[in-house]
Amino acid sequence: MKRSEFSYEYPEELIAEYPADPPDSCRMMVVDRDSHSINHDKRFRDLPEYFSEGDVLVVNDTKVYPARLYGQKQKTGADIRVFLLRELNPESRLWDVEVDPARKIRIGNKLYFDDDLTAEVIDNTTSRGRTIRFSFDDVNEALYQKIRDIGETPLPPYIDREVEEKDRQRYQTMFAENRGAVAAPATALHFTEELLGRLEEKGAHVVPITLHIGWGKSEPVDVEDLSKHRTDSEEYHIPEKTAEVVNRALQSDQNTVTACDTTVVRALESSLSADETLKPDHSWTDLFVYPEYEFKIVERLITNFHRPESTLMMMGAAFAGYDFLFEAYEEAFEEEYQLFAFGDTLFIK
């Protein structure tokens, strides 16, 4: 397939700049593949209606860190922006980053963030990518705390407003436990303790995986021929308990496995055993899902409305069916659903 087949126009005024309040009051479009029907009457808080005893909901417990740092070049005082992509080596304090302005930041440059935190550029990785080594006179946990203190929440670039202090909570799911993401598993932003409690009262199992989300997953694919696209690898972990619960549901004729967010799909579908059951794993995945992919683990998907030509939208098309997904998006625009990370949800069953 071609990238351009996933292009569409959308009303920019539908981009959600803030989440619903409370989070589970957002709308939830229910897309039923068996009956080829679309229901516009539900809110996210109605999710427990679709779960029975023994059903499984898998969530991503990655935790977003404030990845955007502002500083200066030490000698010239020129303003710079550094976006932390991935920690490479905790002992050496090496990180992969993107820098701006890239043309002014070269190997050997010293970067100043505050009196306690500086860094040196030690390698070029891409036109905007660099590897830096932080200089910090304390243990690593103190370094992470310093980054939390001075860093800015990495809201997606299409959110056209200033980052606010409250975004540290808004752009973090209630499941967040394991630090390592530069973007949130946005579908799970809609959960509340009350909603989770009602799911558990129904006898549903809510179990975690971890997939540390990299930067740019919502951006358009950069090649026209999708067979030539290569995604960046992301680290994931499938706990043994999660694998047990998921496999028990897969072996049952009565229960379903629902992925909350496309990131959960990537982790689950990347960790197959020889008999196509889920195996516990801690690895990296570059799985790219687009139409004609055959899903082995995930039976239902809760997701957001995604940007044109993005891998996230392509996964949605693979799961719902290409034509049916576009039909759902067209109705979403007509019904004025809120779009993207802070927007409304799509439950494909």
N, C-alpha and C positions, 0 to 999 in steps of 0.2 A: 504494500500500500504506500501511498504518498502522503507526505506531511500536509500538503495543501488540501487533502480530503478532510482534514480536521480543522479547517479554518471556518470561522463564523464571526459575524458582527454582533455586538451586544451593546445595550444602552449603558453608558458609563455611569449614569446616575444610580444604577442598580448595584454598583460595587459597595459592599458593606465596609464602612470605615470603623465601625464599632460593633462588638458582639451584641446579641439580643440580651435584654435584662428582664428577668433572669435568663441564663443561658439556654435552658431547656424550653423556653417559650418560642424559639425560632420555628419556622415552618419546616415540615418534613414531607416532601413529595414521595409518595409510595408508588414505585414502578413494579408492576407484577408481570413477569415475563411469561408466565403460563397463560394468563387471561388477556395479555396484551392490553392492560388497562393502566391508567394513571389516576391516582387519587390525590386531590389537592386539599383535603379537609383535615389533615393531621398536623400536629405539632410534635416537636421532638420528645416532649414529655409523654406522648402516647406510645412510645417505643415498646414498653412492656406488653402491650396488647398483642404483639407479634412474637412473644416468647412463651414457651411452655417449659414444664419441669424437664431438666436434662439438656435443654438447648444451651449452646455455648456462644458467648460473645467474647471475642479476642480484641484486646486493646494494646496500644503501644505506650509503654511507660517511660519513654525517653524524656529527658529534661532539657529544655532550651536554656543555653547560657547567653548572657548579653554580649553578643559576638562583635558588635561594632565599637571600635575604639577610635578616639580622636587624639591627635598629638601634633608634634612638630619634628622636623629634621633638626638634629642637635646643632649643626654648624650654622645653618641659614635661618632657622626659625620658621621655615615655610610650613604652612598647615598641611597636615596629611590625614588620611582616613585609612584605617586598617580593619579589614573584616576577617575575623578568625574562622577558618574553614575546618581545621582538624588538628588535634594534638598528635604529633608524631612520636615524641619521646619525652615522657614526663621527667626522667632523670636529667636529660640534657635541656629540657624546657624548649624543645623545638616545636614549632607550629607551622603548618601551611596556612597562608593567608592570601587575600587579595588586597591590593593597595591602590590608592588614588591620591594624587595623580601618578600613574604608573611610570611615566617617562622621567619623573624626577627622583624615583626611589630605586637605587642601584645597589649591587653587592658592595658591602663594606659600609654603607650608610648606617649611622646611629639614629635611632628613633626615640624621642622623649615623650612619655605619657604623663608622668608626674614625678615628684621628687624621689619616689620609691621604685618606680618602674620605667625601665628603658629596654630597648631591644636592638639587636644588630641584624642587618640583612645578610644572609650567608649564601643564598642561592636564588636564581631565577627559575621558575617552573613553567610559567606561561607568559603571555604578553602582560598580563596584570597580576600573575601569581608570583609569590615570593615564599621562601622559607626564612623564618626569623628565629633568633634565639633570644629569649627574654633574660634580662639580668635582674635578679631579685634576691635580696638577702634574707631569705626565710624558707620554710618548708613549702612543698608544693601546694598544700591545702590553703596556706596563706596567699599564695599566688592566685589561686582560683577565687579567693575572697576579694582580692584586689581587683581582679577582672570584673567580678560582680559589682564592686563599688563604683568603678569608673566606666564600665561598659554600658552600651545602649541596647535595648531590646531590638532584635533584628526583624522588625515588621517587614512584610513583603513590600516590594517597591511600588506596587500598584495602589497601596494605601496612601492617599495624597493628603497627609496631615503630619504635624509634628508628633514625634514619639513622646508619650506621657509616662509619668512614673507609674500610673496604674496599669500600663501595658505589661509590666513585669508579671502581674497576676492574670491579666486578660489573655495573654499569649502563652499561657502555661496550663496544661490540662490537670485535672484533679488526680490523675494517675502518675504524674511525673515523679520519678524516683532516681533514674540513672542519667547523670549529666553526660551530654555529648552531642546534642542536636543544635543546629543553627536555624531550624524551622520547626514549628509545632506540627504534630499530627492533628490537623485542624478539626477534623470531624469530632474528635473527643473533647474539644473545647466546650461542647454543648451539655456535657454531663453535670449533674448536681448530685449531692449526697442523697437527697430525697429520691431522685430517679433511680440511682443505683440500688437503694434499699428496696424499691418496688420490684426491680428486676430479680433481686435475690429472694424476695418473698414469693415470686412466681416459681422459684426453683431453678432459675437459670444460673449457669456458671459463668462468671466474669473473670477471665484469666489474662495474664500479661505476656507479651513478648517485648523485646527491646530492639528497635532499629533506630540508629542515630542518623537523622535526616540531614543530608547535605544541602548546600546552597544551589538554587537554580532549578529545582525539580518542577516548579510551576512555570518555568520559562519555555518558550517554543523550542522544539527540536531544531537542530541547526543543519540538517540534511533533508533533501526532498525524498529520497528513497529510504524508507524506514528500516529496511534490512541492513542498511549501512550505519545506522545509529548505534553509538556505544554510550551507555550511561556510566556515570561515575560509581565506583563501588561504595557501598555503605555497610558498616558493621552491624551485625544483628546477633541476637541471642534468643534461643528457644529453650525455656526452662523445662526440666523433665516433667514437672507436674502439669504444665500446660500441654505438653505432648500427650500425656496420659488422658487428660480430660477431652482433648480434641479427638483423639483416636477412638475413644469410647463412643462419642457422638457419631463419628463417621461409620462405625460398625453397627449403629442402631438404625432401624427403619423409621424411628419416631422423631429423632432429634436432628437439629441443624447446626452448622458451624457458620457464624456470621463474623465477618471482619469489619471492625470499626476503623476505617481509614485505608487508603491505598497502600500506606506503608506497611500495614499488617499483612496485606496480600503479598507484598514482595517477600517478607520474611517467611511466611507460611509456605508459599509456593517454591521457595528456594531450599527448603529443608525436607526433601522427600527421601524416604527410605526405598529400598528396592521393590517393596510391595506397595509403593505409593501411599504409605501412611506417613504421618508427621514424626520426625525424629528430633530428639533434643540436639541442639547444635549451638556453636559459637563460632561464627565465620563472617565472611564478607559476601555481598551479593551485588551483581550488576545486571540482575534480571530486568528485562525490558518486555512489558506485556502490551501487546496490541492485537487487534482483531485476528481471529483464527487460533489464538492461544487456547489450549484446553486446560481448564482449571481442575486441579486434582484435590485440593483441600477445601477451598472456600466455596460455600454454597449460597451465601447471601452477603451483600456488601452495603455498608452505610458509608456514604462519601459526601463531598461537597460538589458544587458546580465549579468546574475548573476552566482555566484559561485556554484559549484556542491554541491548537497545535502543540499542547504540552503532553508529556508522557502520562500525566495523571488523567487527562481526558481520554487518551488512547486506551488506558486500562479500563476506564468506565465503558468505553465502546466495546471492548472485548468481552466485558461481563454482561452488559445489557443487550448487546447487539448494536451494530453501527447505526442502522436506520432508526431503531427504537430510541437510542440515546439522543439522536438529533431531534426526534419528535418530542422527547421530554424537555430538551433545552428550549425548543421553540415555545412550548407551553409555559415554561418557566418565565420567559421574557414577557409573554402575554399576561401572565398572572402576577408579574412584578415580584418574583422571588429575589431575595438579596443574594449577591454572588460572592464567591471565592472564600478566603480563609475565615472571615468573620460572618459569612453569610449563612443562608439556609442549607438544608441537607436533602439528600437524595437517598432513599432506601430502595435498593434493587433486590427484589426477592423472586 
